[in-house]
Amino acid sequence: MSRRVTQQDIARMCGVSQTTVSIVLNERDDPAVRLAPETRERVLAAIRKTGYVADPIARRLAAQRNRFLGVFTYEPVFPAGLGDFYHPFLVGIEECAESIGCDLLLFTSAPVIDGRRRIFSQDNRLRLADGCVLLGRWLDPVELARLIAEGQPFVSVGRRDDAGGPVPYVGADYPAATAAQVRRAVELGHRRIAYVGEGAGAESHADRLRGFTEAVEQAGITGVHVRFTDAGHVMNQLLKEEVTAIFVEEFADGAILAEEAGNRSLRVPDDLSFVALGDPTRPASTDLKFTGYRIPRREMGWQAVEVLSAILDGTGGATQRLLPCEPVTGATLAVARA
């Protein structure tokens, strides 16, 4: 069959009721329905022949769970090496799933459409799991809205804007972490600072810029927003603005700009300070120990499974959590030059 096989399909094939199919699938006895052994075997044969997979939502309604949790990502993070940005998230997800007695299904066969993976497709398998953890920097708001509308249990790793309703998530508190770094720079005498990065698109980028902007306004200093393009062009613009500290959205961009500063005989941090707003998401070649903060990646993965499990069990609790980031002293933020 080109479409998903249902219990009704199995019932029609066998000439029995859907209730009969349900009883066989759930391996239970119903006093109101007495099944002959040959009827049960006929239903089982049809199930084997069609490759039918029971709908987990229907099984939950019957007070049963498969104990499978899905992990879906819009970005190709499987497999993930120990140095990969996503590895700690996956470790936390796996460890928490193990602690509550659940297995993981990694949804890696989702089709790529217009350069992006898509949850919903002709061969959508999300319902094989009781619920799903969504992982990735960017999640499609249209698909999030559909998940909410269809009542599919899921939790996002990373804060997400509402999508037709509140999105369950466990994220990092980027605004607070970034604002704390701005205040530290102000304490060291910096009065003209820059934010280098998109500051838009993914919620994690927008949250960082929001924390930067609000802290700058509260401190009464000058803040400049520059999008990263060519390192030389960006550095020219920053020096023209006479900034003394550069806050980089992407760690690797900070490494590139620090190298560009060295090519211009500028010392880091004596002449120009740097703050990295998170862990490297792509390879970065540098010997500098950047000041900034670490994202609680393992804990975010762990708590995402906790929230999902609570949703499935109906035990309540907060379905939107923001976790603090860990400050990193580093060696790239110093007293502002005179």
Secondary structure, DSSP 8 states (H G I E B T S, - for coil): --S---HHHHHHHHTS-HHHHHHHHTT--BTTB---HHHHHHHHHHHHHHT----HHHHHHTT----EEEEEESS---S--TTSTTHHHHHHHHHHHHHTT-EEEEE----EETTEE-S-STT--GGGSSEEEEESS---HHHHHHHHHTT--EEEES----SSS---EEEE-HHHHHHHHHHHHHHTT--EEEEES--SSSHHHHHHHHHHHHHHHHHT-EEEEE----HHHHHHHHHHTT-SEEEESSHHHHHHHHHHHHHTT--TTTT-EEEE-SS-SS--------EEEE--HHHHHHHHHHHHHHHHHT----SEEEE--EEE--SS------
